[in-house]
């Protein structure tokens, strides 16, 4: 499955409140590449204890990873289209 597929599958299970299954897909997407969306959703799961034990330290790390990956992708896109 692709990174995008992992995120979409994860969101499907998240919306169905099957958080443990959602986390599996978000982790797969994160392990496959720079997916800020999967990192963001993992952060949300850890922040609120959805499918995992609440852990604000891990949530913070996930959010930080999402921010770094999101920013990195925007830098690459800007460079690609700037010349």
Beta strands, then each sheet from edge to edge (+ up, - down):
end
